[in-house]
Amino acid sequence: MSRRVRLLLIPAILFTVVSGAVYSLAQTHPAKDEAASAPLGPRVAADPGNGERLFAENCASCHGDGGTGGGVGPRLAGSGISQDDARARIQTGSGVMPADLVEGQDLEDVLAYLKTIAR
C-alpha cells in the first residue's frame, strides 16, 4: 500500500471508529435523563419539614443555619425572596452556587421551607 493511501485511509478509519464509539456512548450513557421521558405521577404536597432538613444538608454551609447568613451565600431569612426567584436560582445556580443542588420533590420541599423563613 502506498504511503499516500495510508495517510488518507488510516485517519479516515480512526475518525469513523471514534465517531461511532462516541455516538454509542452518548446513547447509552448511564446519566442520561430518563426522568424526562417518564410520565409524571401525582403531585405530592411540599413538605417544609423535609425542606428544612434538605436545606441543612445542602444549603446551610453557604447560607447559614436557618438561612441567617454567615457563609458565601446571601442571607435568606427575612430576605423576601419570591418562590419564582428562589426556584430559578436553585435550578440555574448563581455565582459559586452550582445548579440543581436539589431537584424534583426535594426542590419543592426546600422552596416550601424557604417560604417560611424568607418572610
C-alpha positions as CSV (number, residue, x, y, z in Angstrom):
1,M,0.0,0.0,0.0
2,S,1.4,3.4,-0.9
3,R,2.3,5.9,1.7
4,R,-0.2,8.4,0.3
5,V,-3.1,6.0,0.5
6,R,-2.1,5.1,4.1
7,L,-2.0,8.8,5.1
8,L,-5.6,9.2,3.9
9,L,-7.0,5.8,4.9
10,I,-5.8,5.5,8.5
11,P,-7.2,8.8,9.7
12,A,-10.5,8.1,7.9
13,I,-10.8,4.8,9.6
14,L,-9.9,6.2,13.0
15,F,-12.4,9.1,12.6
16,T,-15.1,6.6,11.8
17,V,-14.4,4.3,14.7
18,V,-14.1,7.1,17.2
19,S,-17.2,8.8,16.0
20,G,-19.2,5.6,16.2
21,A,-17.9,4.9,19.7
22,V,-18.7,8.4,20.9
23,Y,-22.2,8.2,19.5
24,S,-22.8,4.8,21.1
25,L,-21.7,6.0,24.5
26,A,-23.9,9.1,24.2
27,Q,-26.9,6.9,23.5
28,T,-26.3,4.5,26.4
29,H,-24.8,7.0,28.9
30,P,-25.9,6.0,32.5
31,A,-26.5,9.6,33.5
32,K,-29.0,10.1,30.6
33,D,-32.1,11.7,32.0
34,E,-34.7,9.0,32.0
35,A,-37.0,11.0,34.3
36,A,-37.7,13.5,31.5
37,S,-39.4,10.7,29.5
38,A,-41.2,9.1,32.4
39,P,-44.8,10.1,33.0
40,L,-45.4,12.5,35.9
41,G,-47.0,10.9,38.9
42,P,-49.5,12.6,41.2
43,R,-48.2,15.8,42.7
44,V,-47.3,15.5,46.3
45,A,-47.7,18.4,48.6
46,A,-44.5,20.2,49.5
47,D,-43.2,19.4,53.0
48,P,-41.4,22.3,54.7
49,G,-40.1,20.0,57.4
50,N,-38.3,17.9,54.9
51,G,-37.2,21.1,53.2
52,E,-35.6,22.3,56.4
53,R,-33.7,19.0,56.6
54,L,-32.6,19.3,53.0
55,F,-31.6,22.9,53.5
56,A,-29.4,22.0,56.4
57,E,-27.7,19.3,54.3
58,N,-27.3,21.2,51.1
59,C,-27.6,24.9,51.7
60,A,-26.7,25.9,55.2
61,S,-23.0,25.6,54.7
62,C,-23.2,28.7,52.4
63,H,-26.4,30.4,53.6
64,G,-26.0,29.8,57.3
65,D,-28.2,27.8,59.7
66,G,-31.8,28.7,59.0
67,G,-30.7,30.9,56.2
68,T,-29.3,33.5,58.6
69,G,-26.2,34.2,56.5
70,G,-22.6,33.9,57.5
71,G,-21.2,31.9,54.5
72,V,-20.5,32.8,50.9
73,G,-24.2,32.8,50.1
74,P,-26.6,35.6,50.9
75,R,-28.9,35.8,53.9
76,L,-32.2,34.2,53.0
77,A,-34.1,34.6,56.3
78,G,-36.2,37.7,56.1
79,S,-35.0,38.4,52.6
80,G,-38.4,38.3,51.0
81,I,-37.1,36.3,48.0
82,S,-40.0,35.2,45.9
83,Q,-40.7,31.5,45.2
84,D,-40.1,32.1,41.5
85,D,-36.7,33.8,42.1
86,A,-35.6,31.1,44.5
87,R,-36.6,28.3,42.1
88,A,-34.7,30.0,39.3
89,R,-31.6,30.4,41.4
90,I,-31.7,26.8,42.6
91,Q,-32.2,25.4,39.1
92,T,-29.7,27.6,37.3
93,G,-27.2,28.3,40.0
94,S,-25.6,31.7,40.7
95,G,-22.1,32.7,41.4
96,V,-20.4,29.9,43.3
97,M,-23.7,28.1,43.8
98,P,-24.0,25.1,41.4
99,A,-27.2,24.4,39.5
100,D,-29.7,21.8,40.7
101,L,-28.5,21.1,44.2
102,V,-32.0,19.8,44.8
103,E,-34.5,18.7,42.2
104,G,-38.0,17.3,41.9
105,Q,-39.9,16.8,45.1
106,D,-36.8,17.9,47.1
107,L,-36.8,21.2,45.3
108,E,-40.5,21.7,46.2
109,D,-39.8,20.9,49.8
110,V,-36.9,23.3,50.0
111,L,-39.0,26.1,48.4
112,A,-41.7,25.4,51.0
113,Y,-39.2,25.8,53.8
114,L,-37.7,29.0,52.2
115,K,-41.2,30.4,52.1
116,T,-41.3,30.0,55.9
117,I,-38.0,31.8,56.5
118,A,-37.9,34.4,53.8
119,R,-40.9,36.5,55.0
